[in-house]
Amino acid sequence: MPPIEHSTAIVTGGARGIGAAIVSRLRAAGHPVASLDLATPDEPREGVLDIVCDLAEQAQIAVAVGAARSLGQIGVIVHAAAFQHMAPFTELDPADWDRSFRVNVDGAFHLLQAAVPDLRAAGWGRIVLITSSSYFQPPAGMSHYIATKGALTGLARGLSTELGPDGITVNAVAPGLTATENAVRNIPAEHFALVQSRQAIGRAGQADDIAAAVAYLVSPDAGFVTGQTLLVDGGESRV
């Protein structure tokens, strides 16, 4: 079997933002990467199989995991895809509640059910679920999104117990407000300033900050770390 640092990685939401930064970091570490996303990158990426996939659809996930196997033994799974929509809870469209859970939580469930047997067969693996510091510092208008991230936090803890005997670690990375292209376009600069005023490190978080944390958790160096949530929010939460 190939060493874990050269195994195939599946990254959801890998076309843009944090997901794209994770793809780049894993490629630099030697992983072939299958990126599952509704969006497509601006240009082809060497060593990356970009698969158009709606993470709310189980059948599409199954096909995508099958395609990822063409790159080699799957050893790393990173679920970064997320549907995020801000609205007061009492005004939330049930369709947005539903899609939040179908992409963020059900997407993780179907992906892991499809790919974990590959990791078990190999006797090792790394799983990282991208959650959110909003679970620890909850802003208004995001209760539905925070609920999905809480579910993923619990999933990481539970699965770490189930999969540890198979040599598979399961962790979560919880980003704070991150200056991705989408966030900068849609979130007022005043909100970035407010968040930075609460941080111990007074700058905006960058996608590479999150990718660096993921790169550690999927590396051989993190073989004794599992069931944990790593906050990458400049110290805003300080839990």
Summary of the structure (lengths in Angstrom):
residues: 239
radius of gyration: 16.9
end to end distance: 39.2
largest distance: 51.9
contacts: 837
relative contact order: 0.16
helix: 49%
strand: 17%
